[in-house]
Each structure stands twice: as C-alpha cells, then as structure tokens.
Amino acid sequence: MKVAHIADTHIRNYNYHKEYREIFESIYDKLKEEKVDYIVHCGDLAHTKTQLSPEYFDLATSFLKNLADIAPTYIILGNHDGNLKNEHRQDAITPIANALDHPQLHLLKDAGETVVGNVAFNVLSVFDEENWVKPSDNTRINIALYHGSVSGVKTDTGWVMTHGDHPITVFEGHDYVLLGDIHKTNQILDDEGRVRYPGSTVQQNFGETNDKGFLLWDIQSKDDFTCKHIVIENPKPFIT
C-alpha cells in the first residue's frame, strides 16, 4: 500500500499561484508515476482561514480534484483551514468538497476512525479533541492523522518546541502517525521512523529550505514499511 503524505500547502489568496500550479503539475506526475493507492493531506491547505478569495477557491478546487482523480484522497483540517476560536465559522475546505462531490475525495472533519479495508485512518482533529478515540481493532494497520505540534519537534530555524500541543505518547496504539503543521522537511520523531512530518509542500519564505514536496509511505504490514521524501522542484524559490 503506497500512501502519499502531504501537508501544509498554504495556498494564498492571490500570491504565487503561477508557481503553485507548476509545482502541482509536478506533484500529479509523480503521484501517477509512483502509482499511489491513497493520498492523505494533513492540514493547512489554505493559508488564510478567513476572508478567502475566489482565486484561492479556484486553485484549491483544482488541486483537490486532481488529487482525487489520481487516488482516493483523505483530508483533515489544520489551524489555517478553520477558526479554532469560532467553531460556528465555515472552514476553507468544506465548500470545495461539497461542490466537487467527488467519489474519491473525503474530508475527515471530525475525530474518529475511517476504515478502508484493513487500514484505519484515525483522525485526531484539533477542532474535535473531546471525541478523540484510541484504535478500536489492533489487527488493523492503525494510522493516526494529526495536525499540530508534538513536543520535541524542531522548526526550520532549529528551534525545539519542548512543550508542543501534545506529547508523542498521545499516539500510543497506532502503527504509523502522519502529521502536519511543522514545515521542516521529513522530520522523524521516533527511532523507527513511524512518526513523521512531511514538511510544507512548497517553500513558504526565506527561512525554509528549498527541498519541499511530500512523503511516500510504502506500508506492507504493521511492521514492514519504507518511507521516502519526494522533492518537487520549485520554479521560483526563495534564495538568500
């Protein structure tokens, strides 16, 4: 089972759309080349959670449709996709998912398990923490999806978050943990490489390295896996 693990795309309202479209085309080509079985986006598709532009919706809609055309695509919300301080406001992805009504596009807004064959994607949503659950069946391959900082994680500048939003122990019982929120490329939080951030999809500023892209997990069983980072060339990087 090949899973493409993407996060922190940060589509702006107006800026860098030409570069993003070029990068997205390269992502589509690589996903097809690798023949991925699933695509998971772990939050922050949007950069601005409110006052979204028509241009944002146009680019984000195209991106999600193209991903879903390639393979079943599962999306969770990040802190930039919705307003954590006002749960009554609409998030930046639901209108797109509803309008597309794509059979292979799945927005997992709430906490809980989504079972696909012998795999359970368990969403630990930052918008629904009171409903977090532990894996319900240990015979499945249990994969946690979470957007937030985990204690001990490093930023692109090397700063260590000693006290993150949650400790790594919150993922106990899961076989693999697919994360989003921290932009540092392919950051591994455990000894075996089961808990990872892919980093941002596209270099966001001068403080980030220009080796962005996504992770490609090849999971054969609960204990047999490989994971590699796929670099997507940026046509117009930030260079100091």
One Martini backbone bead per residue (centre of mass of N, CA, C, O) as a GRO file, in nm:
protein
  240
    1MET     BB    1   0.091   0.040   0.027
    2LYS     BB    2   0.053   0.363  -0.107
    3VAL     BB    3   0.131   0.679   0.062
    4ALA     BB    4   0.055   1.010   0.030
    5HIS     BB    5   0.217   1.275   0.226
    6ILE     BB    6   0.054   1.577   0.290
    7ALA     BB    7   0.134   1.930   0.379
    8ASP     BB    8   0.132   2.255   0.401
    9THR     BB    9   0.045   2.439   0.136
   10HIS     BB   10  -0.060   2.733   0.145
   11ILE     BB   11  -0.287   2.882  -0.010
   12ARG     BB   12  -0.330   3.172  -0.142
   13ASN     BB   13  -0.519   3.429  -0.255
   14TYR     BB   14  -0.278   3.541  -0.484
   15ASN     BB   15  -0.003   3.431  -0.438
   16TYR     BB   16   0.193   3.210  -0.635
   17HIS     BB   17   0.005   3.055  -0.847
   18LYS     BB   18   0.193   2.984  -1.078
   19GLU     BB   19   0.391   2.812  -0.913
   20TYR     BB   20   0.185   2.616  -0.795
   21ARG     BB   21   0.087   2.492  -1.062
   22GLU     BB   22   0.359   2.370  -1.138
   23ILE     BB   23   0.397   2.197  -0.885
   24PHE     BB   24   0.135   2.034  -0.908
   25GLU     BB   25   0.204   1.894  -1.175
   26SER     BB   26   0.446   1.740  -1.052
   27ILE     BB   27   0.283   1.587  -0.844
   28TYR     BB   28   0.096   1.433  -1.031
   29ASP     BB   29   0.318   1.284  -1.186
   30LYS     BB   30   0.438   1.135  -0.938
   31LEU     BB   31   0.184   0.986  -0.843
   32LYS     BB   32   0.153   0.825  -1.106
   33GLU     BB   33   0.431   0.693  -1.113
   34GLU     BB   34   0.388   0.554  -0.815
   35LYS     BB   35   0.106   0.440  -0.773
   36VAL     BB   36  -0.094   0.536  -0.567
   37ASP     BB   37  -0.351   0.452  -0.331
   38TYR     BB   38  -0.308   0.709  -0.140
   39ILE     BB   39  -0.416   1.033  -0.014
   40VAL     BB   40  -0.277   1.261   0.234
   41HIS     BB   41  -0.399   1.557   0.407
   42CYS     BB   42  -0.252   1.735   0.702
   43GLY     BB   43  -0.316   2.030   0.655
   44ASP     BB   44  -0.310   2.344   0.533
   45LEU     BB   45  -0.420   2.439   0.251
   46ALA     BB   46  -0.453   2.703   0.374
   47HIS     BB   47  -0.352   3.033   0.483
   48THR     BB   48  -0.640   3.169   0.508
   49LYS     BB   49  -0.927   3.137   0.710
   50THR     BB   50  -1.018   3.418   0.612
   51GLN     BB   51  -1.096   3.600   0.351
   52LEU     BB   52  -1.153   3.448   0.089
   53SER     BB   53  -1.080   3.388  -0.241
   54PRO     BB   54  -1.153   3.299  -0.560
   55GLU     BB   55  -0.861   3.206  -0.624
   56TYR     BB   56  -0.840   3.000  -0.405
   57PHE     BB   57  -1.079   2.818  -0.490
   58ASP     BB   58  -0.971   2.750  -0.768
   59LEU     BB   59  -0.700   2.613  -0.686
   60ALA     BB   60  -0.804   2.414  -0.467
   61THR     BB   61  -1.004   2.263  -0.646
   62SER     BB   62  -0.803   2.161  -0.854
   63PHE     BB   63  -0.620   2.006  -0.661
   64LEU     BB   64  -0.830   1.807  -0.537
   65LYS     BB   65  -0.932   1.686  -0.800
   66ASN     BB   66  -0.660   1.574  -0.901
   67LEU     BB   67  -0.607   1.390  -0.665
   68ALA     BB   68  -0.879   1.223  -0.682
   69ASP     BB   69  -0.819   1.117  -0.974
   70ILE     BB   70  -0.574   0.936  -0.877
   71ALA     BB   71  -0.680   0.902  -0.564
   72PRO     BB   72  -0.774   0.846  -0.271
   73THR     BB   73  -0.872   1.132  -0.064
   74TYR     BB   74  -0.750   1.258   0.254
   75ILE     BB   75  -0.876   1.515   0.479
   76ILE     BB   76  -0.757   1.752   0.708
   77LEU     BB   77  -0.758   1.992   0.947
   78GLY     BB   78  -0.619   2.301   1.003
   79ASN     BB   79  -0.557   2.607   1.154
   80HIS     BB   80  -0.587   2.750   0.855
   81ASP     BB   81  -0.885   2.620   0.778
   82GLY     BB   82  -0.979   2.733   1.066
   83ASN     BB   83  -1.161   2.853   1.354
   84LEU     BB   84  -1.078   2.788   1.680
   85LYS     BB   85  -1.252   3.047   1.810
   86ASN     BB   86  -1.492   2.975   1.577
   87GLU     BB   87  -1.702   2.709   1.509
   88HIS     BB   88  -1.926   2.868   1.324
   89ARG     BB   89  -1.726   2.882   1.114
   90GLN     BB   90  -1.627   2.822   0.815
   91ASP     BB   91  -1.430   2.642   0.631
   92ALA     BB   92  -1.193   2.609   0.349
   93ILE     BB   93  -1.312   2.305   0.238
   94THR     BB   94  -1.612   2.222   0.242
   95PRO     BB   95  -1.720   2.375  -0.014
   96ILE     BB   96  -1.543   2.210  -0.208
   97ALA     BB   97  -1.632   1.922  -0.142
   98ASN     BB   98  -1.932   1.971  -0.200
   99ALA     BB   99  -1.905   2.070  -0.497
  100LEU     BB  100  -1.752   1.823  -0.613
  101ASP     BB  101  -1.851   1.540  -0.527
  102HIS     BB  102  -1.622   1.328  -0.493
  103PRO     BB  103  -1.574   0.985  -0.459
  104GLN     BB  104  -1.241   1.038  -0.371
  105LEU     BB  105  -1.331   1.266  -0.162
  106HIS     BB  106  -1.223   1.307   0.192
  107LEU     BB  107  -1.355   1.482   0.462
  108LEU     BB  108  -1.206   1.480   0.795
  109LYS     BB  109  -1.332   1.667   1.045
  110ASP     BB  110  -1.361   1.451   1.251
  111ALA     BB  111  -1.321   1.251   1.493
  112GLY     BB  112  -1.192   0.934   1.400
  113GLU     BB  113  -1.266   0.648   1.218
  114THR     BB  114  -1.143   0.523   0.895
  115VAL     BB  115  -1.228   0.242   0.709
  116VAL     BB  116  -0.986   0.068   0.482
  117GLY     BB  117  -1.007  -0.226   0.507
  118ASN     BB  118  -0.705  -0.285   0.697
  119VAL     BB  119  -0.748   0.029   0.747
  120ALA     BB  120  -0.704   0.300   0.996
  121PHE     BB  121  -0.807   0.626   1.003
  122ASN     BB  122  -0.711   0.845   1.273
  123VAL     BB  123  -0.860   1.131   1.383
  124LEU     BB  124  -0.692   1.415   1.544
  125SER     BB  125  -0.873   1.677   1.602
  126VAL     BB  126  -0.845   2.021   1.677
  127PHE     BB  127  -1.181   2.053   1.662
  128ASP     BB  128  -1.221   1.742   1.834
  129GLU     BB  129  -1.087   1.638   2.115
  130GLU     BB  130  -1.332   1.506   2.280
  131ASN     BB  131  -1.339   1.261   2.030
  132TRP     BB  132  -1.111   1.097   2.082
  133VAL     BB  133  -0.956   0.784   1.978
  134LYS     BB  134  -0.877   0.470   1.993
  135PRO     BB  135  -0.802   0.194   1.868
  136SER     BB  136  -1.041  -0.075   1.794
  137ASP     BB  137  -0.824  -0.255   1.607
  138ASN     BB  138  -0.519  -0.432   1.624
  139THR     BB  139  -0.530  -0.582   1.333
  140ARG     BB  140  -0.493  -0.329   1.215
  141ILE     BB  141  -0.383  -0.057   1.037
  142ASN     BB  142  -0.284   0.216   1.236
  143ILE     BB  143  -0.354   0.563   1.143
  144ALA     BB  144  -0.253   0.869   1.232
  145LEU     BB  145  -0.413   1.199   1.216
  146TYR     BB  146  -0.224   1.513   1.253
  147HIS     BB  147  -0.252   1.868   1.354
  148GLY     BB  148   0.051   1.962   1.508
  149SER     BB  149   0.243   1.992   1.791
  150VAL     BB  150   0.516   1.804   1.902
  151SER     BB  151   0.705   1.727   2.139
  152GLY     BB  152   1.040   1.806   2.009
  153VAL     BB  153   1.008   1.971   1.777
  154LYS     BB  154   1.129   2.123   1.475
  155THR     BB  155   1.218   2.387   1.309
  156ASP     BB  156   1.374   2.537   1.045
  157THR     BB  157   1.560   2.707   1.263
  158GLY     BB  158   1.592   2.484   1.525
  159TRP     BB  159   1.360   2.510   1.707
  160VAL     BB  160   1.250   2.372   2.013
  161MET     BB  161   0.947   2.213   2.118
  162THR     BB  162   0.908   2.118   2.431
  163HIS     BB  163   0.599   2.234   2.425
  164GLY     BB  164   0.354   2.107   2.284
  165ASP     BB  165   0.035   2.020   2.230
  166HIS     BB  166   0.165   1.721   2.232
  167PRO     BB  167   0.264   1.422   2.306
  168ILE     BB  168   0.364   1.124   2.163
  169THR     BB  169   0.176   0.939   2.350
  170VAL     BB  170  -0.101   0.999   2.201
  171PHE     BB  171  -0.021   0.754   1.976
  172GLU     BB  172  -0.085   0.514   2.118
  173GLY     BB  173  -0.158   0.218   1.912
  174HIS     BB  174  -0.012   0.309   1.666
  175ASP     BB  175   0.175   0.242   1.375
  176TYR     BB  176   0.114   0.529   1.242
  177VAL     BB  177   0.219   0.886   1.183
  178LEU     BB  178   0.048   1.158   1.030
  179LEU     BB  179   0.164   1.484   0.980
  180GLY     BB  180   0.107   1.836   1.065
  181ASP     BB  181   0.253   2.201   1.070
  182ILE     BB  182   0.547   2.137   1.026
  183HIS     BB  183   0.797   2.249   0.781
  184LYS     BB  184   1.003   2.054   0.822
  185THR     BB  185   1.170   1.823   0.651
  186ASN     BB  186   1.131   1.509   0.727
  187GLN     BB  187   1.031   1.461   1.032
  188ILE     BB  188   1.151   1.256   1.296
  189LEU     BB  189   1.016   1.125   1.625
  190ASP     BB  190   1.139   0.834   1.596
  191ASP     BB  191   1.337   0.550   1.571
  192GLU     BB  192   1.157   0.402   1.322
  193GLY     BB  193   0.982   0.614   1.137
  194ARG     BB  194   0.649   0.640   1.213
  195VAL     BB  195   0.690   0.958   1.284
  196ARG     BB  196   0.575   1.226   1.059
  197TYR     BB  197   0.685   1.503   0.878
  198PRO     BB  198   0.690   1.646   0.557
  199GLY     BB  199   0.623   1.928   0.533
  200SER     BB  200   0.610   2.153   0.315
  201THR     BB  201   0.518   2.168  -0.016
  202VAL     BB  202   0.614   2.474  -0.013
  203GLN     BB  203   0.809   2.723  -0.003
  204GLN     BB  204   0.739   3.012   0.211
  205ASN     BB  205   1.039   3.121   0.278
  206PHE     BB  206   1.361   3.209   0.374
  207GLY     BB  207   1.347   3.000   0.633
  208GLU     BB  208   1.324   2.783   0.412
  209THR     BB  209   1.382   2.514   0.250
  210ASN     BB  210   1.446   2.380  -0.098
  211ASP     BB  211   1.293   2.056  -0.023
  212LYS     BB  212   1.009   2.010  -0.121
  213GLY     BB  213   0.688   1.808  -0.073
  214PHE     BB  214   0.667   1.456  -0.005
  215LEU     BB  215   0.552   1.157   0.126
  216LEU     BB  216   0.639   0.799   0.078
  217TRP     BB  217   0.450   0.532   0.165
  218ASP     BB  218   0.532   0.173   0.224
  219ILE     BB  219   0.279  -0.046   0.336
  220GLN     BB  220   0.258  -0.394   0.431
  221SER     BB  221   0.248  -0.361   0.751
  222LYS     BB  222   0.292  -0.307   1.086
  223ASP     BB  223   0.634  -0.375   1.025
  224ASP     BB  224   0.630  -0.309   0.702
  225PHE     BB  225   0.836  -0.036   0.586
  226THR     BB  226   0.856   0.267   0.392
  227CYS     BB  227   1.021   0.603   0.364
  228LYS     BB  228   1.004   0.889   0.143
  229HIS     BB  229   1.129   1.181  -0.002
  230ILE     BB  230   0.973   1.407  -0.230
  231VAL     BB  231   1.105   1.622  -0.456
  232ILE     BB  232   0.988   1.945  -0.564
  233GLU     BB  233   1.031   2.166  -0.794
  234ASN     BB  234   1.108   2.513  -0.779
  235PRO     BB  235   1.081   2.781  -1.003
  236LYS     BB  236   1.068   3.008  -0.738
  237PRO     BB  237   1.273   3.050  -0.506
  238PHE     BB  238   1.403   3.120  -0.202
  239ILE     BB  239   1.698   3.334  -0.198
  240THR     BB  240   2.012   3.424  -0.013
   0.00000   0.00000   0.00000
